[in-house]
Amino acid sequence: MQADDIRSIGVVGGGVMGSGIALAFAGAGYPVVVVDISDEALRDCRRRIEAGRHGLSTVVRNGELARDEADAVAGRISYATDLAALAEADLVVEAVPEDEELKKQVFAAVEAMVKGEAVIATNTSGIALASLVQALDRADRFIGMHWFHPAVSRPLVELVYTPETSPEVLDATAVLLERIGKHPIRVKDMPGTYGFVANRIFYAAIHEAQTIVEAGIATAEDVDTAMKLGYGWPAGPFEMLQRHRDGRE
Ligand SMILES: NC(=O)c1ccc[n+]([C@@H]2O[C@H](COP(=O)([O-])OP(=O)(O)OC[C@H]3O[C@@H](n4cnc5c(N)ncnc54)[C@H](O)[C@@H]3O)[C@@H](O)[C@H]2O)c1
């Protein structure tokens, strides 16, 4: 398999992340089908894609895309409540809520619907792939694809591989992500841990900063100042956490 073999994308779960992932692929020219559980969920997904804070109307308003180009991007995205709509997908990205059992059910149902050579990717924030892969027959075509919010514009994607992941699948998905303007990093799955690279480091820093403030060692403001002036961080841990929260819809 090569990146050229991936021509059509499926996204399962059109929430905050799924809508951004769909938009990232459609914006780069790929046809995308989003599958969610109800018409209402799909309506919300479409609204997020077309009129949400990180959606097409915003980019048009900011002068980054012409209206007719935005319409063309929107036209590349279709919506379905039936997983049968994934029959033509070469890559399916799962973005349902962070619940191991739910994800496993979804993988088994998706695998039954897709072509044998299709790649199934999970956007789990941190569940070890070693557990999730048990729900699948084709472990070699399963990969972690951890995007960051807002997925349409954040460049980082963590590509997580298990001992069974095919090196071809890892390479092909990495090239695909580069083609759509992302910066993938490769991360080895680590059973018994939660989180991959960026979240583990981010939340470790936040946790330590909160412990310092709770112990009365320094104020939150001074902790932020320490990291900016002492280490040249662009913002302190509390400021980073606030920015992270503000970025959510
Ligand atoms: N929100 C973030 O910042 C963020 C960042 C990176 C990764 N993630 C991960 O991405 C995944 C999705 O998170 P989110 O924030 O987009 O959640 P969300 O709640 O916004 O969206 C989940 C969507 O999945 C749909 N869904 C539920 N069950 C389904 C099923 N059986 N089939 C199809 N669709 C189903 C829901 O209707 C909803 O639209 C989680 O694993 C989360 O940990 C989230």
The ligand as an SDF file (V2000), in Angstrom:
LIG
                    3D

 44 48  0  0  0  0  0  0  0  0999 V2000
  -11.8860   16.9210   21.8100 N   0  0  0  0  0  0  0  0  0  0  0  0
  -10.5500   16.9020   21.7340 C   0  0  0  0  0  0  0  0  0  0  0  0
   -9.8650   17.9230   21.9450 O   0  0  0  0  0  0  0  0  0  0  0  0
   -9.8510   15.6320   21.3210 C   0  0  0  0  0  0  0  0  0  0  0  0
   -8.5280   15.7140   20.8440 C   0  0  0  0  0  0  0  0  0  0  0  0
   -7.8910   14.5610   20.3830 C   0  0  0  0  0  0  0  0  0  0  0  0
   -8.5630   13.3380   20.4370 C   0  0  0  0  0  0  0  0  0  0  0  0
   -9.8370   13.2760   20.9350 N   0  0  0  0  0  0  0  0  0  0  0  0
  -10.5120   11.9690   20.9240 C   0  0  0  0  0  0  0  0  0  0  0  0
  -11.3660   11.9180   19.7800 O   0  0  0  0  0  0  0  0  0  0  0  0
  -12.4930   11.0860   20.0570 C   0  0  0  0  0  0  0  0  0  0  0  0
  -13.7620   11.8920   19.8070 C   0  0  0  0  0  0  0  0  0  0  0  0
  -13.7620   13.0160   20.6660 O   0  0  0  0  0  0  0  0  0  0  0  0
  -14.6910   14.2860   20.3840 P   0  0  0  0  0  0  0  0  0  0  0  0
  -14.2280   15.3410   21.3230 O   0  0  0  0  0  0  0  0  0  0  0  0
  -14.7790   14.5690   18.9340 O   0  0  0  0  0  0  0  0  0  0  0  0
  -16.1090   13.6940   20.8960 O   0  0  0  0  0  0  0  0  0  0  0  0
  -17.5840   14.2230   20.5650 P   0  0  0  0  0  0  0  0  0  0  0  0
  -18.4380   13.7860   21.6860 O   0  0  0  0  0  0  0  0  0  0  0  0
  -17.5530   15.6650   20.1780 O   0  0  0  0  0  0  0  0  0  0  0  0
  -17.9800   13.3970   19.2400 O   0  0  0  0  0  0  0  0  0  0  0  0
  -18.2370   12.0220   19.2460 C   0  0  0  0  0  0  0  0  0  0  0  0
  -19.2180   11.7230   18.1140 C   0  0  0  0  0  0  0  0  0  0  0  0
  -19.3290   10.3080   17.9830 O   0  0  0  0  0  0  0  0  0  0  0  0
  -20.6900   10.0020   17.7300 C   0  0  0  0  0  0  0  0  0  0  0  0
  -20.9360    8.6040   18.0520 N   0  0  0  0  0  0  0  0  0  0  0  0
  -21.1720    8.0420   19.2630 C   0  0  0  0  0  0  0  0  0  0  0  0
  -21.3510    6.7060   19.1190 N   0  0  0  0  0  0  0  0  0  0  0  0
  -21.1990    6.4470   17.7940 C   0  0  0  0  0  0  0  0  0  0  0  0
  -21.2900    5.2500   17.0210 C   0  0  0  0  0  0  0  0  0  0  0  0
  -21.5300    4.0770   17.5870 N   0  0  0  0  0  0  0  0  0  0  0  0
  -21.1220    5.3430   15.6810 N   0  0  0  0  0  0  0  0  0  0  0  0
  -20.8710    6.5290   15.0940 C   0  0  0  0  0  0  0  0  0  0  0  0
  -20.7820    7.6920   15.7800 N   0  0  0  0  0  0  0  0  0  0  0  0
  -20.9530    7.6370   17.1160 C   0  0  0  0  0  0  0  0  0  0  0  0
  -21.4690   10.9990   18.5860 C   0  0  0  0  0  0  0  0  0  0  0  0
  -22.8150   11.1310   18.1440 O   0  0  0  0  0  0  0  0  0  0  0  0
  -20.6390   12.2690   18.3560 C   0  0  0  0  0  0  0  0  0  0  0  0
  -21.0680   12.9900   17.2230 O   0  0  0  0  0  0  0  0  0  0  0  0
  -12.3120   10.6070   21.4900 C   0  0  0  0  0  0  0  0  0  0  0  0
  -11.6760    9.3540   21.4810 O   0  0  0  0  0  0  0  0  0  0  0  0
  -11.4040   11.6670   22.1100 C   0  0  0  0  0  0  0  0  0  0  0  0
  -10.6640   11.1930   23.2130 O   0  0  0  0  0  0  0  0  0  0  0  0
  -10.4980   14.3900   21.3580 C   0  0  0  0  0  0  0  0  0  0  0  0
  1  2  1  0
  2  3  2  0
  2  4  1  0
  4  5  1  0
  4 44  2  0
  5  6  2  0
  6  7  1  0
  7  8  2  0
  8  9  1  0
  8 44  1  0
  9 10  1  0
  9 42  1  0
 10 11  1  0
 11 12  1  0
 11 40  1  0
 12 13  1  0
 13 14  1  0
 14 15  2  0
 14 16  1  0
 14 17  1  0
 17 18  1  0
 18 19  2  0
 18 20  1  0
 18 21  1  0
 21 22  1  0
 22 23  1  0
 23 24  1  0
 23 38  1  0
 24 25  1  0
 25 26  1  0
 25 36  1  0
 26 27  1  0
 26 35  1  0
 27 28  2  0
 28 29  1  0
 29 30  1  0
 29 35  2  0
 30 31  1  0
 30 32  2  0
 32 33  1  0
 33 34  2  0
 34 35  1  0
 36 37  1  0
 36 38  1  0
 38 39  1  0
 40 41  1  0
 40 42  1  0
 42 43  1  0
M  CHG  2   8   1  16  -1
M  END
$$$$
